């Protein structure tokens, strides 16, 4: 059985709520672990549901890193 899209949306909303609560404040170690766990699990749900194998995901992560640099690492 794979997760439903409704379940994935609920998990994404949990991440959104966690980001809202954290705001622009730094997270302590427990907060970092909790946020990391939520993001990693939801990402894994998405990857399994839609068969986003490493072939697709690795390229997407490389592109995300490049885009992040373009948007936030400007001097």
N, C-alpha and C positions, 0 to 999 in steps of 0.2 A: 504494500500500500504506500502511496506517495501522499505528501501533504496536499491539502486542497489550496486553491488560490486564496480562499477566505482565511485559512490558517496563516498563510504567508503574509497576507495583508495585516492581520492582527499582530504578527511578530514585528513587522515593519513599523506599525503604530507604536509598539512598545519601545522601539529604538527612538522614534521621534519624541515620545514622552520623556525618555531618559535624557535626550539632548536638551529638550526644553528645561528640564529640571536643573541640569548642569549649567546651562547658559554658557557664559564665557569664562566660567571659573575652572580652574585646574581640578582634576579628579585626584583623589587619594588612591592608594594601591587597590583597595577593595572596589572602588568605583571603576578604575581602569579594568580590573578583571571582569566585573559584571558587564560593562559595556562591550568589552572584547568578546565575552561569551555570547552575548545577545547577537552581535554582528556576525560572528563566525557561524553560529547555528543557523541564522536566517539565510546567510549566504549559502551554506551547505544545503539547506532545504531547496533554495532556488536552483542550485546546480544540479541536484538530483532530480527534481521535478522536470526540469526542461533539458536534461542531459547536456549540461554545459561542461563538457570534459575539459581537461587541462589544456588541450589544443586550443580551445576558444578562450578559456579563462586566463591563461598566461599572457596571451596577446592583449586581452582587455586590461589586465593589470599594468602591463608596460605602457599602454596608451593612457591609462589613468595617471600614472606617475608623470608622464610627459605633460599632460594637461594640467596637473596640479602645479608643476613647475612653471608653466606658462602663466597661470592665474595668480599664484601666491609667492613665487620665488623671484619676483621682479625687484630690481633695486633702483 
